[in-house]
Amino acid sequence: MTGRAFLNVECSATGRRWVGPSGEDDRLSQAMEQITRLPAAVCRILTRRGVAPDEAEAFLAPALRDLLPDPLTLRDMHRAAERFLRAVDRNERIAVFADYDVDGGASAALLLSWLRQMGRDATLYIPDRIDEGYGPNVPAMQALARDHDLIICVDCGTLSHEPIAAARGADVVVLDHHLGGETLPPALAVVNPNRQDETGDLAHLCAAGVVFLMLVEAGRQLRIAGRKGPDLLGFLDLVALATVADVAPLTGVNRALVRQGLTVMARRQRPGLVALGDVARMDTAPTPYHLGFLLGPRVNAGGRIGKADLGARLLSTDDPAEAAALAERLDQLNTERREVEAAVRDAALAQAETRGLDGPLVWAAGEGWHPGVVGIVASRLKEATNRPAIVIGLDGDEGKGSGRSVSGVDLGASIQRLAAEGLLLRGGGHKMAAGLTVARDKLEPAMARLAELLHKQGAGTAGPADLRLDGVLMPGAATVELISQIEAAGPFGAGAPAPRFAFPDVQIAFAKRVGDSHLKISFGDGLGTRIDAIAFGAFDTGLGPMLEQHGGARFHLAGRLEINTWGGRQRPQLRLEDAAPA
């Protein structure tokens, strides 16, 4: 890489090179600061997001009504909403077939909650991950078709030609976001922004976002008929949870959906999310972190190693007692999941290291690895190596696996191509995540071919991920007011990384190890202001030992600012991610 490292940090405590704003970034943010009178730190974030000065005010206060697309821009949308309302009006028997992850569960809960408010109910069907696998299958669709007039497949179905054809006697509507093939299944409607004949403008929506748009269109059709449907704003907590948990980019309408959804969730009106937040010991207003790392994994735990429908039932129930019982069970399953995951993670990492971590693909396959945790382990391998990762559990003649990708590398398209070439039995997904089933005797050639396809997209060319920083701050500038203004540029997550700042040439006043691997410190610049910082997992890298044994030395510290609320008081805090000697 050319150019000087930011603050001259070529190799930090975590082995990363620090990269700061470019000269062009500096010029743009200074211009925005002069025009908008916003703090320099906020202007840096906005310019990095590509926001022009005259757009800053609207960006910092996004209105969902201004950003929500017309649902009818998606193909088959009118037909899907029309058929859905006809089933409601005629009191037809409706089944909702959903994927077993958070996006599927939230999508199902959106439909079930909407129907309940209209005085209707529906059958919920979520396939067992191990016995049935992902998506519709022929026996399940045949059984549902015998007892129902309409089957709605959410977060699945776009590639399910044979199972949907088997649903004779019932209409099938697909509301999905996974990559479509050259042909569509024989459903009455397939609403999917990732169909090959779509523009791709809404490709960043998760399935719950697609379902929400269908309900918006259903509400429009009801209003035209002089009738009123449920208030959809109250459903945005589910859309926000699914969007964050499915790692959809927090840009465009997704950003507005999540922002408004967090506001709705903070009202604690949905029994399932209230109970889940309580067992997860959430004691502050919800943020994307809570959705992605506290709530999402617990909802997912049922589909991973428990009963597949627990998450969807929790999200859709109106009964606080049932919600409390389901949340408790999911919390227990999540603890079990972590134990299973740890064993698979250690074995997968050892195998991947033996194979080599410097190629375009990191992969591992093991006998009896639980299908419910291979996706999480793939994510861990991806984070550790900055490369696309595949983890496969072998059972008999087949292996079922899951993959996670890095920015700029479309894993789903490559997996789909492998399936078309006959190297996989099944496979599909989207850019950042995919699932696959492979014959044991084709495992090695399939992975070799996948590595070749990913290499063509540039996978494997990068070293350890650089740490991108948005600029420098002095401790005295990191106020609660500034952090609140920074948070107005959020929410932050996939596709919209949280801003990171460096605090240069500071001295550590206090350092204490917390638990097995975390570190708490207090630091200042000698001018009177001190800031507390927490570094999670610091002793899993060189960061913890370096700062714990600081010996009075001065350091550059880097991380994300947040507000720590304790005892009714708010204080600035640094979520410390890296450090280097000053």
PyMOL commands that set and color helices and strands:
alter all, ss='L'
color gray80, all
select helices_A, chain A and resi 6-8+23-36+40-48+53-60+64-67+71-73+77-89+102-117+138-147+161-165+207-224+232-245+252-266+271-279+288-305+310-316+320-355+374-385+411-420+440-456+475-477+480-487+538-540+543-548
alter helices_A, ss='H'
color red, helices_A
select strands_A, chain A and resi 18-19+94-98+123-125+150-154+171-175+189-191+362-367+389-395+398-404+426-429+433-439+467-468+501-514+518-524+530-535+554-566+569-581
alter strands_A, ss='S'
color yellow, strands_A
deselect
rebuild
show_as cartoon
